[in-house]
Amino acid sequence: MDFQQLKSAGLYPIAHASGRPSTPMPEHVAACPKHRVLWTAWHDNTYDWRKPREWGGGHIMDCRTSHQERAYDWAEKNLAQMNAAALSCEQGRGCTSVKEDA
């Protein structure tokens, strides 16, 4: 699906057009101090409409891409990182409550 199809289907995971996914924090992540910080950092990684750039990089946005599409792209990529942090926590990898072998 392209951007317009996703948007018309109601699958537009952006809160306040900031590029921030509107996804609640999983309970197991909220209980883990380390993964809570990681999850929140990705959740708060917002798209700046005044200084547009590619996600995660310092490049200027391609003028053929609309701000809405770029913000959606940011939300999608941030959500993937949030899910990766949640999965890592669920599996006990890197959790502060789990003693890791040195």
C-alpha positions as CSV (number, residue, x, y, z in Angstrom):
1,M,0.0,0.0,0.0
2,D,1.2,3.5,-0.7
3,F,0.9,6.4,1.6
4,Q,-2.5,7.7,0.4
5,Q,-4.0,4.1,0.6
6,L,-2.7,3.7,4.2
7,K,-4.0,7.1,5.2
8,S,-7.5,6.5,3.7
9,A,-7.7,3.0,5.3
10,G,-7.1,4.6,8.7
11,L,-3.7,3.1,9.1
12,Y,-1.9,6.3,9.7
13,P,0.1,5.8,13.0
14,I,1.0,9.4,13.6
15,A,-0.1,11.4,16.6
16,H,-0.2,15.2,16.0
17,A,1.6,14.8,12.6
18,S,4.9,14.6,14.4
19,G,6.2,11.3,13.1
20,R,5.6,9.9,16.5
21,P,3.7,6.5,16.5
22,S,0.6,6.5,18.6
23,T,1.4,3.2,20.3
24,P,1.1,2.5,24.1
25,M,4.1,1.3,25.9
26,P,3.9,-2.5,26.7
27,E,3.7,-3.3,30.4
28,H,6.9,-5.4,30.4
29,V,8.8,-2.5,28.9
30,A,7.4,0.0,31.4
31,A,8.7,-2.3,34.2
32,C,12.2,-2.5,32.8
33,P,14.2,0.7,33.4
34,K,16.7,0.1,30.5
35,H,14.2,-0.8,27.8
36,R,11.8,1.9,29.0
37,V,14.4,4.5,28.2
38,L,15.2,3.0,24.8
39,W,11.5,2.7,23.9
40,T,10.7,6.2,25.0
41,A,13.7,7.7,23.0
42,W,12.4,6.1,19.8
43,H,8.8,7.2,20.6
44,D,10.0,10.8,21.1
45,N,12.2,10.8,17.9
46,T,10.0,13.3,16.1
47,Y,10.0,14.6,12.5
48,D,10.9,18.3,12.4
49,W,8.7,20.0,9.8
50,R,10.8,23.2,10.0
51,K,14.1,21.3,9.3
52,P,13.1,18.3,7.3
53,R,15.6,15.5,6.8
54,E,15.8,11.8,6.1
55,W,15.0,9.6,9.1
56,G,18.1,9.0,11.2
57,G,20.4,11.0,9.0
58,G,21.4,14.6,8.4
59,H,20.4,14.8,4.8
60,I,18.0,17.3,3.5
61,M,14.6,15.9,2.5
62,D,13.9,15.1,-1.2
63,C,11.6,17.8,-2.4
64,R,9.4,15.2,-4.2
65,T,8.4,13.7,-0.9
66,S,5.6,15.5,1.0
67,H,6.0,16.3,4.7
68,Q,3.1,14.0,5.5
69,E,4.8,11.1,3.7
70,R,8.1,11.8,5.5
71,A,6.4,12.0,8.9
72,Y,4.6,8.7,8.2
73,D,8.0,7.2,7.2
74,W,9.5,8.4,10.5
75,A,6.6,7.0,12.5
76,E,6.9,3.6,10.7
77,K,10.7,3.4,11.3
78,N,10.4,4.6,14.9
79,L,7.7,2.0,15.5
80,A,10.0,-0.7,14.2
81,Q,12.7,0.4,16.6
82,M,10.2,0.5,19.5
83,N,9.1,-3.0,18.7
84,A,12.7,-4.2,18.5
85,A,13.3,-2.8,22.0
86,A,10.1,-4.4,23.3
87,L,11.1,-7.8,21.8
88,S,14.5,-7.6,23.3
89,C,13.0,-6.9,26.7
90,E,10.5,-9.7,26.3
91,Q,13.3,-12.1,25.6
92,G,15.3,-10.8,28.5
93,R,18.2,-9.5,26.4
94,G,19.9,-6.5,28.0
95,C,17.4,-6.2,30.8
96,T,18.8,-4.7,34.0
97,S,16.8,-7.3,36.0
98,V,18.7,-10.1,34.2
99,K,22.3,-10.8,35.3
100,E,24.4,-11.1,32.2
101,D,27.5,-13.3,31.9
102,A,30.7,-11.3,31.9
